[in-house]
């Protein structure tokens, strides 16, 4: 369904798409994001902590997410991320692109 896009492109990989989709629910910290991504993807996408933070860094560098706040938890700061307007536009555009692509295939494979 998706192909992984190299760094520096405007496209999003499948894990990035699910991170953005998860953040549509509101600001979340990394552990919560991992759980929602796994749930939304039906268990297909299960990012490790290192992979998730790399994705968050790339999305932040592209202006698609931002740090919402930090809260001290157990002597460490827990960082919450939120989707930006740009990120919302990207994830909505990608969803529309996938819908068009799926509709095209479904129409071509439907019995006559």
Biopython code that builds the backbone (N, CA, C, O; Angstrom):
import numpy as np
from Bio.PDB.StructureBuilder import StructureBuilder

atoms = [
    (1, "UNK", "N", (0.838, -1.190, 0.000)),
    (1, "UNK", "CA", (0.000, 0.000, 0.000)),
    (1, "UNK", "C", (0.877, 1.245, 0.000)),
    (1, "UNK", "O", (0.593, 2.198, -0.727)),
    (2, "UNK", "N", (1.913, 1.253, 0.784)),
    (2, "UNK", "CA", (2.820, 2.392, 0.836)),
    (2, "UNK", "C", (4.210, 1.924, 0.468)),
    (2, "UNK", "O", (4.532, 0.739, 0.559)),
    (3, "UNK", "N", (5.019, 2.864, 0.057)),
    (3, "UNK", "CA", (6.428, 2.553, -0.033)),
    (3, "UNK", "C", (7.140, 3.510, 0.916)),
    (3, "UNK", "O", (6.663, 4.617, 1.166)),
    (4, "UNK", "N", (8.252, 3.090, 1.429)),
    (4, "UNK", "CA", (8.984, 3.941, 2.345)),
    (4, "UNK", "C", (9.723, 4.993, 1.538)),
    (4, "UNK", "O", (10.473, 4.676, 0.615)),
    (5, "UNK", "N", (9.504, 6.237, 1.897)),
    (5, "UNK", "CA", (10.125, 7.339, 1.180)),
    (5, "UNK", "C", (11.436, 7.720, 1.857)),
    (5, "UNK", "O", (11.543, 7.662, 3.082)),
    (6, "UNK", "N", (12.417, 8.104, 1.080)),
    (6, "UNK", "CA", (13.679, 8.513, 1.675)),
    (6, "UNK", "C", (13.537, 9.820, 2.434)),
    (6, "UNK", "O", (12.613, 10.600, 2.202)),
    (7, "UNK", "N", (14.466, 10.037, 3.339)),
    (7, "UNK", "CA", (14.479, 11.303, 4.080)),
    (7, "UNK", "C", (14.593, 12.467, 3.105)),
    (7, "UNK", "O", (15.209, 12.362, 2.045)),
    (8, "UNK", "N", (13.982, 13.575, 3.498)),
    (8, "UNK", "CA", (14.110, 14.779, 2.695)),
    (8, "UNK", "C", (13.030, 14.944, 1.652)),
    (8, "UNK", "O", (12.988, 15.971, 0.974)),
    (9, "UNK", "N", (12.144, 13.955, 1.499)),
    (9, "UNK", "CA", (11.057, 14.115, 0.545)),
    (9, "UNK", "C", (9.835, 14.647, 1.278)),
    (9, "UNK", "O", (9.790, 14.631, 2.508)),
    (10, "UNK", "N", (8.854, 15.114, 0.534)),
    (10, "UNK", "CA", (7.635, 15.611, 1.138)),
    (10, "UNK", "C", (6.651, 14.480, 1.430)),
    (10, "UNK", "O", (5.699, 14.676, 2.186)),
    (11, "UNK", "N", (6.863, 13.310, 0.849)),
    (11, "UNK", "CA", (5.976, 12.191, 1.081)),
    (11, "UNK", "C", (6.198, 11.630, 2.477)),
    (11, "UNK", "O", (7.192, 11.922, 3.141)),
    (12, "UNK", "N", (5.243, 10.821, 2.895)),
    (12, "UNK", "CA", (5.375, 10.185, 4.200)),
    (12, "UNK", "C", (5.365, 8.671, 4.022)),
    (12, "UNK", "O", (4.664, 8.138, 3.162)),
    (13, "UNK", "N", (6.144, 7.996, 4.839)),
    (13, "UNK", "CA", (6.158, 6.536, 4.843)),
    (13, "UNK", "C", (4.910, 6.045, 5.573)),
    (13, "UNK", "O", (4.187, 6.829, 6.186)),
    (14, "UNK", "N", (4.675, 4.761, 5.498)),
    (14, "UNK", "CA", (3.520, 4.194, 6.193)),
    (14, "UNK", "C", (3.588, 4.454, 7.699)),
    (14, "UNK", "O", (2.587, 4.885, 8.270)),
    (15, "UNK", "N", (4.723, 4.213, 8.372)),
    (15, "UNK", "CA", (4.773, 4.527, 9.802)),
    (15, "UNK", "C", (4.536, 6.020, 10.093)),
    (15, "UNK", "O", (3.873, 6.361, 11.072)),
    (16, "UNK", "N", (5.070, 6.896, 9.253)),
    (16, "UNK", "CA", (4.829, 8.335, 9.438)),
    (16, "UNK", "C", (3.339, 8.650, 9.303)),
    (16, "UNK", "O", (2.789, 9.427, 10.083)),
    (17, "UNK", "N", (2.703, 8.050, 8.324)),
    (17, "UNK", "CA", (1.269, 8.253, 8.108)),
    (17, "UNK", "C", (0.490, 7.883, 9.365)),
    (17, "UNK", "O", (-0.385, 8.633, 9.799)),
    (18, "UNK", "N", (0.804, 6.731, 9.948)),
    (18, "UNK", "CA", (0.092, 6.302, 11.138)),
    (18, "UNK", "C", (0.396, 7.175, 12.355)),
    (18, "UNK", "O", (-0.482, 7.383, 13.193)),
    (19, "UNK", "N", (1.612, 7.684, 12.468)),
    (19, "UNK", "CA", (1.927, 8.611, 13.563)),
    (19, "UNK", "C", (1.083, 9.874, 13.416)),
    (19, "UNK", "O", (0.483, 10.340, 14.386)),
    (20, "UNK", "N", (1.037, 10.425, 12.209)),
    (20, "UNK", "CA", (0.216, 11.619, 11.985)),
    (20, "UNK", "C", (-1.257, 11.318, 12.271)),
    (20, "UNK", "O", (-1.946, 12.127, 12.892)),
    (21, "UNK", "N", (-1.737, 10.167, 11.826)),
    (21, "UNK", "CA", (-3.133, 9.790, 12.066)),
    (21, "UNK", "C", (-3.405, 9.668, 13.563)),
    (21, "UNK", "O", (-4.458, 10.090, 14.039)),
    (22, "UNK", "N", (-2.462, 9.095, 14.305)),
    (22, "UNK", "CA", (-2.627, 8.963, 15.757)),
    (22, "UNK", "C", (-2.754, 10.328, 16.419)),
    (22, "UNK", "O", (-3.567, 10.513, 17.324)),
    (23, "UNK", "N", (-1.953, 11.276, 15.969)),
    (23, "UNK", "CA", (-1.952, 12.605, 16.589)),
    (23, "UNK", "C", (-3.181, 13.430, 16.235)),
    (23, "UNK", "O", (-3.382, 14.499, 16.811)),
    (24, "UNK", "N", (-4.004, 12.965, 15.306)),
    (24, "UNK", "CA", (-5.270, 13.647, 15.026)),
    (24, "UNK", "C", (-6.179, 13.615, 16.258)),
    (24, "UNK", "O", (-7.067, 14.455, 16.398)),
    (25, "UNK", "N", (-5.954, 12.640, 17.153)),
    (25, "UNK", "CA", (-6.741, 12.535, 18.383)),
    (25, "UNK", "C", (-6.354, 13.580, 19.429)),
    (25, "UNK", "O", (-7.092, 13.797, 20.390)),
    (26, "UNK", "N", (-5.212, 14.223, 19.249)),
    (26, "UNK", "CA", (-4.731, 15.213, 20.219)),
    (26, "UNK", "C", (-3.308, 14.888, 20.623)),
    (26, "UNK", "O", (-2.766, 13.860, 20.218)),
    (27, "UNK", "N", (-2.694, 15.761, 21.424)),
    (27, "UNK", "CA", (-1.304, 15.558, 21.836)),
    (27, "UNK", "C", (-1.112, 14.238, 22.580)),
    (27, "UNK", "O", (-1.963, 13.830, 23.371)),
    (28, "UNK", "N", (0.011, 13.581, 22.319)),
    (28, "UNK", "CA", (0.352, 12.303, 22.950)),
    (28, "UNK", "C", (1.854, 12.224, 23.171)),
    (28, "UNK", "O", (2.644, 12.872, 22.485)),
    (29, "UNK", "N", (2.221, 11.401, 24.157)),
    (29, "UNK", "CA", (3.638, 11.107, 24.370)),
    (29, "UNK", "C", (4.005, 9.863, 23.561)),
    (29, "UNK", "O", (3.129, 9.160, 23.056)),
    (30, "UNK", "N", (5.284, 9.604, 23.446)),
    (30, "UNK", "CA", (5.778, 8.549, 22.571)),
    (30, "UNK", "C", (5.167, 7.183, 22.809)),
    (30, "UNK", "O", (4.769, 6.513, 21.856)),
    (31, "UNK", "N", (5.083, 6.752, 24.071)),
    (31, "UNK", "CA", (4.546, 5.419, 24.354)),
    (31, "UNK", "C", (3.090, 5.317, 23.892)),
    (31, "UNK", "O", (2.690, 4.300, 23.326)),
    (32, "UNK", "N", (2.308, 6.351, 24.127)),
    (32, "UNK", "CA", (0.904, 6.351, 23.680)),
    (32, "UNK", "C", (0.826, 6.322, 22.158)),
    (32, "UNK", "O", (-0.015, 5.625, 21.592)),
    (33, "UNK", "N", (1.695, 7.072, 21.498)),
    (33, "UNK", "CA", (1.716, 7.085, 20.031)),
    (33, "UNK", "C", (1.986, 5.677, 19.506)),
    (33, "UNK", "O", (1.321, 5.222, 18.575)),
    (34, "UNK", "N", (2.963, 4.985, 20.101)),
    (34, "UNK", "CA", (3.284, 3.623, 19.646)),
    (34, "UNK", "C", (2.058, 2.715, 19.743)),
    (34, "UNK", "O", (1.790, 1.931, 18.832)),
    (35, "UNK", "N", (1.323, 2.819, 20.835)),
    (35, "UNK", "CA", (0.141, 1.982, 20.999)),
    (35, "UNK", "C", (-0.942, 2.286, 19.984)),
    (35, "UNK", "O", (-1.553, 1.369, 19.435)),
    (36, "UNK", "N", (-1.190, 3.569, 19.726)),
    (36, "UNK", "CA", (-2.230, 3.952, 18.767)),
    (36, "UNK", "C", (-1.819, 3.568, 17.347)),
    (36, "UNK", "O", (-2.654, 3.115, 16.565)),
    (37, "UNK", "N", (-0.555, 3.741, 17.011)),
    (37, "UNK", "CA", (-0.061, 3.355, 15.681)),
    (37, "UNK", "C", (-0.278, 1.857, 15.464)),
    (37, "UNK", "O", (-0.746, 1.443, 14.403)),
    (38, "UNK", "N", (0.059, 1.055, 16.458)),
    (38, "UNK", "CA", (-0.138, -0.391, 16.353)),
    (38, "UNK", "C", (-1.617, -0.724, 16.183)),
    (38, "UNK", "O", (-1.981, -1.574, 15.370)),
    (39, "UNK", "N", (-2.461, -0.050, 16.954)),
    (39, "UNK", "CA", (-3.907, -0.286, 16.858)),
    (39, "UNK", "C", (-4.465, 0.135, 15.502)),
    (39, "UNK", "O", (-5.188, -0.628, 14.862)),
    (40, "UNK", "N", (-4.130, 1.354, 15.063)),
    (40, "UNK", "CA", (-4.651, 1.860, 13.790)),
    (40, "UNK", "C", (-4.218, 1.001, 12.607)),
    (40, "UNK", "O", (-4.968, 0.835, 11.645)),
    (41, "UNK", "N", (-3.007, 0.458, 12.679)),
    (41, "UNK", "CA", (-2.479, -0.330, 11.568)),
    (41, "UNK", "C", (-2.886, -1.800, 11.659)),
    (41, "UNK", "O", (-2.451, -2.614, 10.845)),
    (42, "UNK", "N", (-3.702, -2.138, 12.627)),
    (42, "UNK", "CA", (-4.096, -3.527, 12.795)),
    (42, "UNK", "C", (-2.930, -4.430, 13.172)),
    (42, "UNK", "O", (-2.931, -5.624, 12.874)),
    (43, "UNK", "N", (-1.933, -3.842, 13.831)),
    (43, "UNK", "CA", (-0.765, -4.607, 14.267)),
    (43, "UNK", "C", (0.330, -4.746, 13.235)),
    (43, "UNK", "O", (1.365, -5.353, 13.512)),
    (44, "UNK", "N", (0.126, -4.200, 12.056)),
    (44, "UNK", "CA", (1.149, -4.302, 11.002)),
    (44, "UNK", "C", (2.335, -3.396, 11.259)),
    (44, "UNK", "O", (3.468, -3.754, 10.938)),
    (45, "UNK", "N", (2.091, -2.220, 11.837)),
    (45, "UNK", "CA", (3.172, -1.269, 12.099)),
    (45, "UNK", "C", (3.370, -1.199, 13.610)),
    (45, "UNK", "O", (2.498, -0.739, 14.348)),
    (46, "UNK", "N", (4.540, -1.668, 14.053)),
    (46, "UNK", "CA", (4.888, -1.670, 15.479)),
    (46, "UNK", "C", (6.271, -1.051, 15.625)),
    (46, "UNK", "O", (7.266, -1.770, 15.727)),
    (47, "UNK", "N", (6.340, 0.270, 15.634)),
    (47, "UNK", "CA", (7.669, 0.896, 15.684)),
    (47, "UNK", "C", (8.357, 0.664, 17.026)),
    (47, "UNK", "O", (7.725, 0.712, 18.081)),
    (48, "UNK", "N", (9.656, 0.413, 16.964)),
    (48, "UNK", "CA", (10.450, 0.359, 18.190)),
    (48, "UNK", "C", (10.598, 1.783, 18.706)),
    (48, "UNK", "O", (10.284, 2.742, 18.002)),
    (49, "UNK", "N", (11.071, 1.914, 19.923)),
    (49, "UNK", "CA", (11.260, 3.247, 20.500)),
    (49, "UNK", "C", (12.202, 4.069, 19.634)),
    (49, "UNK", "O", (11.923, 5.232, 19.344)),
    (50, "UNK", "N", (13.318, 3.471, 19.219)),
    (50, "UNK", "CA", (14.289, 4.194, 18.394)),
    (50, "UNK", "C", (13.715, 4.619, 17.055)),
    (50, "UNK", "O", (13.950, 5.738, 16.598)),
    (51, "UNK", "N", (12.959, 3.726, 16.426)),
    (51, "UNK", "CA", (12.327, 4.043, 15.148)),
    (51, "UNK", "C", (11.305, 5.155, 15.324)),
    (51, "UNK", "O", (11.253, 6.087, 14.522)),
    (52, "UNK", "N", (10.491, 5.060, 16.371)),
    (52, "UNK", "CA", (9.471, 6.080, 16.606)),
    (52, "UNK", "C", (10.106, 7.454, 16.780)),
    (52, "UNK", "O", (9.647, 8.422, 16.175)),
    (53, "UNK", "N", (11.148, 7.556, 17.593)),
    (53, "UNK", "CA", (11.742, 8.869, 17.819)),
    (53, "UNK", "C", (12.440, 9.405, 16.578)),
    (53, "UNK", "O", (12.534, 10.620, 16.406)),
    (54, "UNK", "N", (12.932, 8.529, 15.711)),
    (54, "UNK", "CA", (13.454, 8.980, 14.416)),
    (54, "UNK", "C", (12.340, 9.550, 13.553)),
    (54, "UNK", "O", (12.518, 10.575, 12.895)),
    (55, "UNK", "N", (11.188, 8.881, 13.558)),
    (55, "UNK", "CA", (10.032, 9.370, 12.805)),
    (55, "UNK", "C", (9.572, 10.710, 13.360)),
    (55, "UNK", "O", (9.304, 11.643, 12.603)),
    (56, "UNK", "N", (9.480, 10.804, 14.686)),
    (56, "UNK", "CA", (9.048, 12.063, 15.306)),
    (56, "UNK", "C", (10.007, 13.199, 14.960)),
    (56, "UNK", "O", (9.578, 14.327, 14.714)),
    (57, "UNK", "N", (11.287, 12.903, 14.941)),
    (57, "UNK", "CA", (12.280, 13.921, 14.588)),
    (57, "UNK", "C", (12.095, 14.386, 13.138)),
    (57, "UNK", "O", (12.121, 15.585, 12.860)),
    (58, "UNK", "N", (11.909, 13.435, 12.217)),
    (58, "UNK", "CA", (11.720, 13.805, 10.810)),
    (58, "UNK", "C", (10.428, 14.603, 10.615)),
    (58, "UNK", "O", (10.411, 15.590, 9.880)),
    (59, "UNK", "N", (9.358, 14.179, 11.266)),
    (59, "UNK", "CA", (8.088, 14.916, 11.141)),
    (59, "UNK", "C", (8.213, 16.315, 11.729)),
    (59, "UNK", "O", (7.653, 17.271, 11.191)),
    (60, "UNK", "N", (8.944, 16.435, 12.829)),
    (60, "UNK", "CA", (9.169, 17.746, 13.439)),
    (60, "UNK", "C", (10.018, 18.627, 12.533)),
    (60, "UNK", "O", (9.723, 19.809, 12.353)),
    (61, "UNK", "N", (11.079, 18.047, 11.960)),
    (61, "UNK", "CA", (11.949, 18.802, 11.043)),
    (61, "UNK", "C", (11.164, 19.325, 9.848)),
    (61, "UNK", "O", (11.479, 20.391, 9.319)),
    (62, "UNK", "N", (10.152, 18.593, 9.421)),
    (62, "UNK", "CA", (9.320, 18.991, 8.276)),
    (62, "UNK", "C", (8.146, 19.875, 8.673)),
    (62, "UNK", "O", (7.357, 20.284, 7.821)),
    (63, "UNK", "N", (8.029, 20.169, 9.964)),
    (63, "UNK", "CA", (6.966, 21.061, 10.436)),
    (63, "UNK", "C", (5.597, 20.399, 10.506)),
    (63, "UNK", "O", (4.582, 21.090, 10.590)),
    (64, "UNK", "N", (5.553, 19.062, 10.473)),
    (64, "UNK", "CA", (4.270, 18.362, 10.505)),
    (64, "UNK", "C", (3.780, 18.083, 11.918)),
    (64, "UNK", "O", (2.584, 17.892, 12.139)),
    (65, "UNK", "N", (4.711, 18.058, 12.883)),
    (65, "UNK", "CA", (4.355, 17.926, 14.290)),
    (65, "UNK", "C", (5.192, 18.913, 15.078)),
    (65, "UNK", "O", (6.182, 19.446, 14.577)),
    (66, "UNK", "N", (4.786, 19.154, 16.318)),
    (66, "UNK", "CA", (5.534, 20.043, 17.203)),
    (66, "UNK", "C", (5.406, 19.508, 18.623)),
    (66, "UNK", "O", (4.482, 18.758, 18.940)),
    (67, "UNK", "N", (6.345, 19.906, 19.469)),
    (67, "UNK", "CA", (6.238, 19.555, 20.885)),
    (67, "UNK", "C", (5.116, 20.396, 21.475)),
    (67, "UNK", "O", (5.106, 21.619, 21.335)),
    (68, "UNK", "N", (4.188, 19.747, 22.123)),
    (68, "UNK", "CA", (3.060, 20.422, 22.753)),
    (68, "UNK", "C", (3.425, 20.870, 24.167)),
    (68, "UNK", "O", (3.159, 22.002, 24.570)),
    (69, "UNK", "N", (4.038, 19.953, 24.902)),
    (69, "UNK", "CA", (4.445, 20.257, 26.280)),
    (69, "UNK", "C", (5.346, 19.137, 26.789)),
    (69, "UNK", "O", (5.467, 18.081, 26.169)),
    (70, "UNK", "N", (5.973, 19.395, 27.932)),
    (70, "UNK", "CA", (6.746, 18.371, 28.630)),
    (70, "UNK", "C", (6.256, 18.312, 30.065)),
    (70, "UNK", "O", (5.959, 19.336, 30.680)),
    (71, "UNK", "N", (6.175, 17.092, 30.590)),
    (71, "UNK", "CA", (5.752, 16.891, 31.976)),
    (71, "UNK", "C", (6.774, 16.004, 32.669)),
    (71, "UNK", "O", (7.197, 14.991, 32.111)),
    (72, "UNK", "N", (7.175, 16.375, 33.884)),
    (72, "UNK", "CA", (8.092, 15.494, 34.615)),
    (72, "UNK", "C", (7.369, 14.229, 35.091)),
    (72, "UNK", "O", (6.315, 14.303, 35.722)),
    (73, "UNK", "N", (7.950, 13.080, 34.780)),
    (73, "UNK", "CA", (7.399, 11.793, 35.202)),
    (73, "UNK", "C", (8.564, 10.927, 35.660)),
    (73, "UNK", "O", (9.444, 10.590, 34.868)),
    (74, "UNK", "N", (8.570, 10.572, 36.922)),
    (74, "UNK", "CA", (9.630, 9.707, 37.443)),
    (74, "UNK", "C", (11.018, 10.272, 37.261)),
    (74, "UNK", "O", (11.955, 9.525, 36.979)),
    (75, "UNK", "N", (11.172, 11.569, 37.413)),
    (75, "UNK", "CA", (12.481, 12.194, 37.290)),
    (75, "UNK", "C", (12.925, 12.494, 35.873)),
    (75, "UNK", "O", (14.022, 13.010, 35.662)),
    (76, "UNK", "N", (12.085, 12.176, 34.899)),
    (76, "UNK", "CA", (12.403, 12.470, 33.497)),
    (76, "UNK", "C", (11.260, 13.268, 32.905)),
    (76, "UNK", "O", (10.127, 13.209, 33.384)),
    (77, "UNK", "N", (11.568, 14.010, 31.866)),
    (77, "UNK", "CA", (10.515, 14.760, 31.181)),
    (77, "UNK", "C", (9.851, 13.894, 30.126)),
    (77, "UNK", "O", (10.517, 13.280, 29.293)),
    (78, "UNK", "N", (8.536, 13.854, 30.176)),
    (78, "UNK", "CA", (7.756, 13.157, 29.150)),
    (78, "UNK", "C", (7.308, 14.214, 28.159)),
    (78, "UNK", "O", (6.631, 15.176, 28.523)),
    (79, "UNK", "N", (7.688, 14.030, 26.913)),
    (79, "UNK", "CA", (7.378, 14.998, 25.861)),
    (79, "UNK", "C", (6.113, 14.590, 25.123)),
    (79, "UNK", "O", (5.972, 13.445, 24.693)),
    (80, "UNK", "N", (5.201, 15.536, 24.982)),
    (80, "UNK", "CA", (3.959, 15.329, 24.244)),
    (80, "UNK", "C", (4.072, 16.039, 22.898)),
    (80, "UNK", "O", (4.548, 17.170, 22.813)),
    (81, "UNK", "N", (3.628, 15.354, 21.859)),
    (81, "UNK", "CA", (3.680, 15.901, 20.508)),
    (81, "UNK", "C", (2.265, 16.162, 20.011)),
    (81, "UNK", "O", (1.317, 15.479, 20.400)),
    (82, "UNK", "N", (2.141, 17.164, 19.143)),
    (82, "UNK", "CA", (0.854, 17.477, 18.520)),
    (82, "UNK", "C", (1.075, 17.633, 17.024)),
    (82, "UNK", "O", (2.164, 17.984, 16.569)),
    (83, "UNK", "N", (0.017, 17.363, 16.272)),
    (83, "UNK", "CA", (0.075, 17.548, 14.825)),
    (83, "UNK", "C", (-0.131, 19.025, 14.514)),
    (83, "UNK", "O", (-0.916, 19.700, 15.181)),
    (84, "UNK", "N", (0.569, 19.525, 13.510)),
    (84, "UNK", "CA", (0.409, 20.919, 13.084)),
    (84, "UNK", "C", (-0.608, 20.980, 11.944)),
    (84, "UNK", "O", (-1.047, 19.949, 11.436)),
    (85, "UNK", "N", (-0.973, 22.187, 11.553)),
    (85, "UNK", "CA", (-1.868, 22.342, 10.399)),
    (85, "UNK", "C", (-1.256, 21.699, 9.158)),
    (85, "UNK", "O", (-1.958, 21.069, 8.367)),
    (86, "UNK", "N", (0.045, 21.860, 8.995)),
    (86, "UNK", "CA", (0.739, 21.263, 7.855)),
    (86, "UNK", "C", (0.644, 19.740, 7.905)),
    (86, "UNK", "O", (0.393, 19.102, 6.882)),
    (87, "UNK", "N", (0.841, 19.156, 9.082)),
    (87, "UNK", "CA", (0.739, 17.718, 9.240)),
    (87, "UNK", "C", (-0.664, 17.209, 8.957)),
    (87, "UNK", "O", (-0.839, 16.154, 8.348)),
    (88, "UNK", "N", (-1.668, 17.968, 9.405)),
    (88, "UNK", "CA", (-3.055, 17.595, 9.138)),
    (88, "UNK", "C", (-3.325, 17.602, 7.642)),
    (88, "UNK", "O", (-3.966, 16.691, 7.117)),
    (89, "UNK", "N", (-2.840, 18.625, 6.959)),
    (89, "UNK", "CA", (-3.016, 18.707, 5.508)),
    (89, "UNK", "C", (-2.356, 17.523, 4.818)),
    (89, "UNK", "O", (-2.938, 16.938, 3.905)),
    (90, "UNK", "N", (-1.149, 17.165, 5.242)),
    (90, "UNK", "CA", (-0.419, 16.059, 4.622)),
    (90, "UNK", "C", (-1.144, 14.745, 4.834)),
    (90, "UNK", "O", (-1.316, 13.984, 3.881)),
    (91, "UNK", "N", (-1.579, 14.452, 6.065)),
    (91, "UNK", "CA", (-2.225, 13.161, 6.327)),
    (91, "UNK", "C", (-3.581, 13.085, 5.632)),
    (91, "UNK", "O", (-3.969, 12.016, 5.159)),
    (92, "UNK", "N", (-4.307, 14.196, 5.564)),
    (92, "UNK", "CA", (-5.583, 14.200, 4.834)),
    (92, "UNK", "C", (-5.354, 14.004, 3.337)),
    (92, "UNK", "O", (-6.098, 13.268, 2.689)),
    (93, "UNK", "N", (-4.338, 14.649, 2.788)),
    (93, "UNK", "CA", (-4.022, 14.497, 1.364)),
    (93, "UNK", "C", (-3.622, 13.064, 1.048)),
    (93, "UNK", "O", (-4.027, 12.511, 0.026)),
    (94, "UNK", "N", (-2.830, 12.467, 1.922)),
    (94, "UNK", "CA", (-2.402, 11.080, 1.713)),
    (94, "UNK", "C", (-3.609, 10.145, 1.798)),
    (94, "UNK", "O", (-3.703, 9.202, 1.012)),
    (95, "UNK", "N", (-4.520, 10.378, 2.717)),
    (95, "UNK", "CA", (-5.726, 9.549, 2.829)),
    (95, "UNK", "C", (-6.571, 9.665, 1.554)),
    (95, "UNK", "O", (-7.095, 8.664, 1.065)),
    (96, "UNK", "N", (-6.701, 10.871, 1.021)),
    (96, "UNK", "CA", (-7.452, 11.078, -0.221)),
    (96, "UNK", "C", (-6.768, 10.380, -1.397)),
    (96, "UNK", "O", (-7.436, 9.798, -2.252)),
    (97, "UNK", "N", (-5.450, 10.440, -1.438)),
    (97, "UNK", "CA", (-4.693, 9.780, -2.507)),
    (97, "UNK", "C", (-4.927, 8.274, -2.452)),
    (97, "UNK", "O", (-5.160, 7.639, -3.481)),
    (98, "UNK", "N", (-4.865, 7.704, -1.251)),
    (98, "UNK", "CA", (-5.079, 6.265, -1.110)),
    (98, "UNK", "C", (-6.508, 5.877, -1.464)),
    (98, "UNK", "O", (-6.741, 4.828, -2.064)),
    (99, "UNK", "N", (-7.456, 6.716, -1.097)),
    (99, "UNK", "CA", (-8.857, 6.442, -1.426)),
    (99, "UNK", "C", (-9.064, 6.425, -2.938)),
    (99, "UNK", "O", (-9.733, 5.539, -3.470)),
    (100, "UNK", "N", (-8.480, 7.418, -3.632)),
    (100, "UNK", "CA", (-8.589, 7.455, -5.097)),
    (100, "UNK", "C", (-7.953, 6.215, -5.715)),
    (100, "UNK", "O", (-8.517, 5.618, -6.631)),
    (101, "UNK", "N", (-6.796, 5.832, -5.223)),
    (101, "UNK", "CA", (-6.096, 4.662, -5.762)),
    (101, "UNK", "C", (-6.905, 3.394, -5.509)),
    (101, "UNK", "O", (-7.032, 2.556, -6.402)),
    (102, "UNK", "N", (-7.453, 3.243, -4.309)),
    (102, "UNK", "CA", (-8.248, 2.057, -3.994)),
    (102, "UNK", "C", (-9.524, 2.023, -4.821)),
    (102, "UNK", "O", (-9.920, 0.963, -5.308)),
    (103, "UNK", "N", (-10.166, 3.164, -4.983)),
    (103, "UNK", "CA", (-11.394, 3.232, -5.779)),
    (103, "UNK", "C", (-11.132, 2.831, -7.219)),
    (103, "UNK", "O", (-11.932, 2.114, -7.820)),
    (104, "UNK", "N", (-10.033, 3.282, -7.773)),
    (104, "UNK", "CA", (-9.658, 2.933, -9.139)),
    (104, "UNK", "C", (-9.543, 1.414, -9.298)),
    (104, "UNK", "O", (-10.081, 0.842, -10.246)),
    (105, "UNK", "N", (-8.849, 0.776, -8.377)),
    (105, "UNK", "CA", (-8.670, -0.666, -8.454)),
    (105, "UNK", "C", (-10.002, -1.388, -8.257)),
    (105, "UNK", "O", (-10.305, -2.330, -8.989)),
    (106, "UNK", "N", (-10.791, -0.963, -7.289)),
    (106, "UNK", "CA", (-12.061, -1.619, -7.012)),
    (106, "UNK", "C", (-13.003, -1.520, -8.229)),
    (106, "UNK", "O", (-13.712, -2.473, -8.550)),
    (107, "UNK", "N", (-13.000, -0.380, -8.883)),
    (107, "UNK", "CA", (-13.835, -0.234, -10.074)),
    (107, "UNK", "C", (-13.360, -1.151, -11.190)),
    (107, "UNK", "O", (-14.175, -1.715, -11.920)),
    (108, "UNK", "N", (-12.058, -1.303, -11.323)),
    (108, "UNK", "CA", (-11.509, -2.118, -12.423)),
    (108, "UNK", "C", (-11.671, -3.617, -12.161)),
    (108, "UNK", "O", (-11.667, -4.417, -13.097)),
    (109, "UNK", "N", (-11.811, -3.990, -10.902)),
    (109, "UNK", "CA", (-11.932, -5.421, -10.573)),
    (109, "UNK", "C", (-13.359, -5.834, -10.245)),
    (109, "UNK", "O", (-13.619, -7.015, -10.013)),
    (110, "UNK", "N", (-14.292, -4.881, -10.220)),
    (110, "UNK", "CA", (-15.689, -5.211, -9.919)),
    (110, "UNK", "C", (-16.299, -6.032, -11.053)),
    (110, "UNK", "O", (-16.020, -5.778, -12.225)),
    (111, "UNK", "N", (-17.125, -7.010, -10.709)),
    (111, "UNK", "CA", (-17.779, -7.794, -11.771)),
    (111, "UNK", "C", (-18.653, -6.881, -12.639)),
    (111, "UNK", "O", (-19.286, -5.948, -12.144)),
    (112, "UNK", "N", (-18.669, -7.167, -13.919)),
    (112, "UNK", "CA", (-19.449, -6.340, -14.855)),
    (112, "UNK", "C", (-20.918, -6.630, -14.758)),
    (112, "UNK", "O", (-21.715, -6.023, -15.474)),
]
sb = StructureBuilder()
sb.init_structure("model")
sb.init_model(0)
sb.init_chain("A")
sb.init_seg("    ")
for serial, (resi, resn, name, xyz) in enumerate(atoms, 1):
    if name == "N":
        sb.init_residue(resn, " ", resi, " ")
    sb.init_atom(name, np.array(xyz, "f"), 0.0, 1.0, " ", f" {name:<3s}", serial, name[0])
structure = sb.get_structure()
